[in-house]
Amino acid sequence: MILADFGAKVIRVDRTKVAMAMDTQARGKQSVAINLKTSDGVALLRKLCVQSDVVLEPYRKGVMEKLGLGPQELLKENPRLIYARLTGYGQSGSYATAAGHDINYLAMSGLLSRLGRSGEKPYAPLNLLADFAGGGLTCAMGIVLALLERTKSGKGQIIDASMVEGAAYVGSFIWKSRSIGMWDRSRGENMLDSGAPFYDTYQTSDGKYMAVGAIEPQFYKQLLKGLELDAAALPTQMNYIDWPELRRIFTERFATKTQADWSKIFDGTDACVTPVLSFDQVSSHPHNQERGSFIQDSSREESPRPAPVLSRTPAQPCLASDPVIGEHTVEVLEEYGFSSAQIDQMLTAGIIECNAVKAKL
Ligand SMILES: C[C@H](CCC[C@@H](C)[C@H]1CC[C@H]2[C@@H]3[C@H](O)C[C@@H]4C[C@H](O)CC[C@]4(C)[C@H]3C[C@H](O)[C@]12C)C(=O)SCCNC(=O)CCNC(=O)[C@H](O)C(C)(C)COP(=O)(O)OP(=O)(O)OC[C@H]1O[C@@H](n2cnc3c(N)ncnc32)[C@H](O)[C@@H]1OP(=O)(O)O
């Protein structure tokens, strides 16, 4: 979706005879439906792959090789091809062929062991870190880097994007800041993992929350000012022995006003205090509105605008409905040089499928 948002022509290869597309990140993609359990279907996909700049495959290790569509074979035919393999455990190692999901990859990256509150079990923050930050995003960066390199060498390459390694790499700060003692204490007892009272969330009187990130002394001072607390009467900020008492005081204080009240108090200050916005609140928040940070598609579904914003060539996310499975089969095949007769023959033989968008009344 990121690549499509930023202008790539992205064709998703779907199965045939599937009732409904489950790809919720389908924005801007085209869909061709090919039955890869037929040799003609595999031969067709091969033709599409070798005429493309990039192939991105999300299967378990060995699946593409079994189909005869492994990178060695395709690169022989198109040495400029960039072949990205997005998996959980990578293309080698004893876990390479095992099934898994975000939580498993995060666990294997070491990061999950650091996530969660003190005294509680490790907690996976949605499926963001391995699937998306360490997986999709890292893989997209790999593709862009390989495309850039190809402009110099003229050569394609294989990208082995493991979500375990991608997540671990995204977590490099955690790894490398151990040297300055940032993670010496147990999970949930350090400055940035909900251990510190000045880096946490607090419930407000209307059951909502405020986020506090007042680390530096000058910002911490402003936090205390907003909370109307006297620094001289409080335990010290950086001594973790005092953190439980400080947290108790902040908790009591935040519970006395609504989220809107606290927002009014802290807006325009450097206290590093913000409301914890729900999905319902986020697009109407003045700051996000001023920047146009959220967009609506043709069915009025809201989602984040692509980031970052490029000054000359910003992303132009497609606002039309997501493709139905096989919506673009004929269009894409024609573009790749197949004749109408060839396409008809494949449709009749059930090698490909073409589905029209149902009219919305
Ligand atoms: C936490 C996230 C997971 C979020 C997933 C959710 C979005 C969805 C997961 C379950 C869904 C729900 C469920 O389906 C039940 C309902 C269904 C209903 O219709 C809708 C509501 C549901 C509740 C539904 C809702 C949602 O969709 C779900 C909740 C993640 O962590 S995602 C990261 C996963 N890991 C990876 O991607 C790593 C790399 N991949 C893998 O390791 C494997 O692919 C994986 C994911 C373990 C799956 O393994 P699997 O054995 O199933 O597949 P593979 O070994 O890769 O082989 C694929 C085979 O398919 C053949 N094939 C491919 N294309 C075609 C084709 N066009 N035609 C024919 N055949 C095709 C391919 O040849 C392989 O065949 P073989 O097995 O014979 O080699």
The ligand as an SDF file (V2000), in Angstrom:
LIG
                    3D

 79 85  0  0  0  0  0  0  0  0999 V2000
   -1.2820  -10.9560   13.2390 C   0  0  0  0  0  0  0  0  0  0  0  0
   -1.2650  -10.9550   11.7150 C   0  0  0  0  0  0  0  0  0  0  0  0
   -2.3560  -11.8300   11.1990 C   0  0  0  0  0  0  0  0  0  0  0  0
   -3.5630  -11.0490   10.8700 C   0  0  0  0  0  0  0  0  0  0  0  0
   -4.3700  -11.9220    9.9380 C   0  0  0  0  0  0  0  0  0  0  0  0
   -5.8010  -11.5190    9.8920 C   0  0  0  0  0  0  0  0  0  0  0  0
   -5.9450  -10.2520    9.0700 C   0  0  0  0  0  0  0  0  0  0  0  0
   -6.6160  -12.6930    9.3200 C   0  0  0  0  0  0  0  0  0  0  0  0
   -6.0640  -14.1050    9.7360 C   0  0  0  0  0  0  0  0  0  0  0  0
   -7.2840  -15.0190    9.8910 C   0  0  0  0  0  0  0  0  0  0  0  0
   -8.4090  -14.2120    9.3080 C   0  0  0  0  0  0  0  0  0  0  0  0
   -9.7860  -14.6230    9.7530 C   0  0  0  0  0  0  0  0  0  0  0  0
  -10.0780  -16.0950    9.3740 C   0  0  0  0  0  0  0  0  0  0  0  0
   -9.7510  -16.3510    8.0030 O   0  0  0  0  0  0  0  0  0  0  0  0
  -11.5360  -16.5010    9.6590 C   0  0  0  0  0  0  0  0  0  0  0  0
  -12.5540  -15.5340    9.0820 C   0  0  0  0  0  0  0  0  0  0  0  0
  -12.6900  -15.6870    7.5750 C   0  0  0  0  0  0  0  0  0  0  0  0
  -13.7870  -14.7900    7.0390 C   0  0  0  0  0  0  0  0  0  0  0  0
  -13.8470  -14.9320    5.6180 O   0  0  0  0  0  0  0  0  0  0  0  0
  -13.4550  -13.3240    7.4190 C   0  0  0  0  0  0  0  0  0  0  0  0
  -13.2800  -13.1540    8.9100 C   0  0  0  0  0  0  0  0  0  0  0  0
  -12.2330  -14.0840    9.5160 C   0  0  0  0  0  0  0  0  0  0  0  0
  -12.4000  -13.9830   11.0460 C   0  0  0  0  0  0  0  0  0  0  0  0
  -10.8080  -13.6880    9.0880 C   0  0  0  0  0  0  0  0  0  0  0  0
  -10.4560  -12.2040    9.4310 C   0  0  0  0  0  0  0  0  0  0  0  0
   -8.9830  -11.8210    9.0850 C   0  0  0  0  0  0  0  0  0  0  0  0
   -8.7180  -11.8860    7.7250 O   0  0  0  0  0  0  0  0  0  0  0  0
   -8.0570  -12.7890    9.7510 C   0  0  0  0  0  0  0  0  0  0  0  0
   -8.1780  -12.6120   11.2740 C   0  0  0  0  0  0  0  0  0  0  0  0
    0.0660  -11.5140   11.2060 C   0  0  0  0  0  0  0  0  0  0  0  0
    0.9370  -11.7990   11.9450 O   0  0  0  0  0  0  0  0  0  0  0  0
    0.3080  -11.6100    9.5220 S   0  0  0  0  0  0  0  0  0  0  0  0
    1.9390  -12.2900    9.3340 C   0  0  0  0  0  0  0  0  0  0  0  0
    1.8480  -13.7290    9.0200 C   0  0  0  0  0  0  0  0  0  0  0  0
    3.1400  -14.2840    8.6710 N   0  0  0  0  0  0  0  0  0  0  0  0
    3.6830  -14.1210    7.4660 C   0  0  0  0  0  0  0  0  0  0  0  0
    3.1360  -13.4970    6.5940 O   0  0  0  0  0  0  0  0  0  0  0  0
    5.0600  -14.7330    7.2740 C   0  0  0  0  0  0  0  0  0  0  0  0
    5.2580  -15.3660    5.9110 C   0  0  0  0  0  0  0  0  0  0  0  0
    4.1950  -16.2600    5.5920 N   0  0  0  0  0  0  0  0  0  0  0  0
    3.9820  -17.4280    6.2190 C   0  0  0  0  0  0  0  0  0  0  0  0
    4.7200  -17.8560    7.1150 O   0  0  0  0  0  0  0  0  0  0  0  0
    2.7570  -18.2030    5.7690 C   0  0  0  0  0  0  0  0  0  0  0  0
    2.3220  -17.6860    4.5320 O   0  0  0  0  0  0  0  0  0  0  0  0
    1.6260  -18.1740    6.8080 C   0  0  0  0  0  0  0  0  0  0  0  0
    1.1760  -16.7370    7.1010 C   0  0  0  0  0  0  0  0  0  0  0  0
    2.0460  -18.8420    8.1110 C   0  0  0  0  0  0  0  0  0  0  0  0
    0.4180  -18.8990    6.2210 C   0  0  0  0  0  0  0  0  0  0  0  0
    0.7880  -20.2360    6.0050 O   0  0  0  0  0  0  0  0  0  0  0  0
   -0.0110  -21.1530    5.0130 P   0  0  0  0  0  0  0  0  0  0  0  0
    0.3430  -22.5520    5.2910 O   0  0  0  0  0  0  0  0  0  0  0  0
   -1.4720  -20.8270    5.0890 O   0  0  0  0  0  0  0  0  0  0  0  0
    0.4660  -20.6280    3.5900 O   0  0  0  0  0  0  0  0  0  0  0  0
    1.8650  -20.7980    2.8510 P   0  0  0  0  0  0  0  0  0  0  0  0
    2.6860  -21.8890    3.4590 O   0  0  0  0  0  0  0  0  0  0  0  0
    2.5230  -19.4840    2.7210 O   0  0  0  0  0  0  0  0  0  0  0  0
    1.4210  -21.3190    1.4090 O   0  0  0  0  0  0  0  0  0  0  0  0
    0.5180  -20.6620    0.6270 C   0  0  0  0  0  0  0  0  0  0  0  0
   -0.1410  -21.7070   -0.2630 C   0  0  0  0  0  0  0  0  0  0  0  0
   -1.1040  -21.0740   -1.0670 O   0  0  0  0  0  0  0  0  0  0  0  0
   -0.8410  -21.3830   -2.4240 C   0  0  0  0  0  0  0  0  0  0  0  0
   -1.2770  -20.2590   -3.2370 N   0  0  0  0  0  0  0  0  0  0  0  0
   -0.8910  -18.9890   -3.1320 C   0  0  0  0  0  0  0  0  0  0  0  0
   -1.4760  -18.2210   -4.0440 N   0  0  0  0  0  0  0  0  0  0  0  0
   -2.2850  -19.0740   -4.7650 C   0  0  0  0  0  0  0  0  0  0  0  0
   -3.1460  -18.8940   -5.8920 C   0  0  0  0  0  0  0  0  0  0  0  0
   -3.2930  -17.7220   -6.4770 N   0  0  0  0  0  0  0  0  0  0  0  0
   -3.8060  -19.9800   -6.3760 N   0  0  0  0  0  0  0  0  0  0  0  0
   -3.6560  -21.2010   -5.8010 C   0  0  0  0  0  0  0  0  0  0  0  0
   -2.8370  -21.4270   -4.7510 N   0  0  0  0  0  0  0  0  0  0  0  0
   -2.1580  -20.3700   -4.2470 C   0  0  0  0  0  0  0  0  0  0  0  0
    0.6520  -21.5960   -2.4930 C   0  0  0  0  0  0  0  0  0  0  0  0
    1.0070  -22.2940   -3.6690 O   0  0  0  0  0  0  0  0  0  0  0  0
    0.8480  -22.4030   -1.2280 C   0  0  0  0  0  0  0  0  0  0  0  0
    0.4130  -23.7100   -1.4870 O   0  0  0  0  0  0  0  0  0  0  0  0
    1.1540  -25.0060   -0.8700 P   0  0  0  0  0  0  0  0  0  0  0  0
    0.8130  -25.0190    0.5940 O   0  0  0  0  0  0  0  0  0  0  0  0
    0.5570  -26.1680   -1.6180 O   0  0  0  0  0  0  0  0  0  0  0  0
    2.6220  -24.8270   -1.1140 O   0  0  0  0  0  0  0  0  0  0  0  0
  1  2  1  0
  2  3  1  0
  2 30  1  0
  3  4  1  0
  4  5  1  0
  5  6  1  0
  6  7  1  0
  6  8  1  0
  8  9  1  0
  8 28  1  0
  9 10  1  0
 10 11  1  0
 11 12  1  0
 11 28  1  0
 12 13  1  0
 12 24  1  0
 13 14  1  0
 13 15  1  0
 15 16  1  0
 16 17  1  0
 16 22  1  0
 17 18  1  0
 18 19  1  0
 18 20  1  0
 20 21  1  0
 21 22  1  0
 22 23  1  0
 22 24  1  0
 24 25  1  0
 25 26  1  0
 26 27  1  0
 26 28  1  0
 28 29  1  0
 30 31  2  0
 30 32  1  0
 32 33  1  0
 33 34  1  0
 34 35  1  0
 35 36  1  0
 36 37  2  0
 36 38  1  0
 38 39  1  0
 39 40  1  0
 40 41  1  0
 41 42  2  0
 41 43  1  0
 43 44  1  0
 43 45  1  0
 45 46  1  0
 45 47  1  0
 45 48  1  0
 48 49  1  0
 49 50  1  0
 50 51  2  0
 50 52  1  0
 50 53  1  0
 53 54  1  0
 54 55  2  0
 54 56  1  0
 54 57  1  0
 57 58  1  0
 58 59  1  0
 59 60  1  0
 59 74  1  0
 60 61  1  0
 61 62  1  0
 61 72  1  0
 62 63  1  0
 62 71  1  0
 63 64  2  0
 64 65  1  0
 65 66  1  0
 65 71  2  0
 66 67  1  0
 66 68  2  0
 68 69  1  0
 69 70  2  0
 70 71  1  0
 72 73  1  0
 72 74  1  0
 74 75  1  0
 75 76  1  0
 76 77  2  0
 76 78  1  0
 76 79  1  0
M  END
$$$$
